[in-house]
Amino acid sequence: MLVVMKRDATQAEIDQVVARVSELGLTAIPLPGTERTAIGTFGVAAQEAGEQLESMPGVQEIVYVSRPFKLSSREVRAEDTIVRIGGVEVGAGRPVAVMAGPCSVETREQTIATARAVHDAGATVLRGGAYKPSTSPYHFRGLGEPGLAILQEAGRAAGLPVVTEVLTPGDVDLVARHADCLQIGTRNSQNFSLLDAVGETRMPVLLKRGMSGTIEELLLSAEYILAKGNPQVILCERGIRTFEKYTRNTFDVSAIPLLKRLSHLPVIADPSHGTGKWYLVAPVALAAVAAGADGVIIEVHPSPDHALKDGFQSLTFENFAGLMRTLPGVARAVGRPVAAAAAVTA
């Protein structure tokens, strides 16, 4: 149930409605908008509860939300959400954000060199992994806390905000001290304790679709974060597991316009994991932007043949620069500019 307040509703009237919702045994989450405030209510609500709330001062109407995902639904919020990673705005028609960097932080030299290269090519956010979930326990699993420090240093050296993955609720505070955006990877997309924990940080969260997850499951995962009071969620299509063997995953380009129709949250694409083949990354990235993606996240490595993880899907500096020369033309064709990287100050 959504309580829609009048445009001229006072803060006192909003507070009174929130208090009354609590008295009715429901949870209230205010949803400020550009024109008016709505209040999401969660719990088992009787019809009489809606009638009582509708009669309160400042209330315009009660809307019963039919979607199982509430806070992420356009039924609750019609206008697009903007998420800010450092100084980079993502969503609501803002310039296409490009997040790029190594799959894994391997060395200080590798990470800083990659950060500067992707910045020079036009990326606006540095991605990199200090904690790496692996299917096999014998594969490289990241440098941990020292990797976070390297990644933070590289971001500062290149003048880029940082997005990196967090794997456990106990690591959230540590990762948050080094990053500008917390990533929830595909294997943790339904780790509900972790979703609750990042929801409590109020930091931007990049939420990837589960490798076998449906659209509804992705939006319900976002709901966990939003329900903790954190509105800064970016959805990421990263490919799903199918019977196809020629690609690592099957990139679902239709998920992008569908998510933007169902939800007000920004949507980005991960063509690196979505295909698993470096030569497919650029064309799928372009397709994602043409489909309406608010950004892309791409793996880049100075020497993919020597990468400790996912080298086969990483672009070289040269290939990434080539993609960045092509991307603006596709973005302009669908009415979107590409975000410009900030200048690095000495």
PyMOL commands that set and color helices and strands:
alter all, ss='L'
color gray80, all
select helices_A, chain A and resi 11-23+47-54+108-121+145-158+169-178+186-188+192-199+215-227+255-262+271-275+278-290+304-306+311-313+317-333
alter helices_A, ss='H'
color red, helices_A
select strands_A, chain A and resi 2-5+27-32+37-42+59-63+83-85+88-90+97-101+125-127+162-165+181-184+205-208+233-237+267-269+295-299
alter strands_A, ss='S'
color yellow, strands_A
deselect
rebuild
show_as cartoon
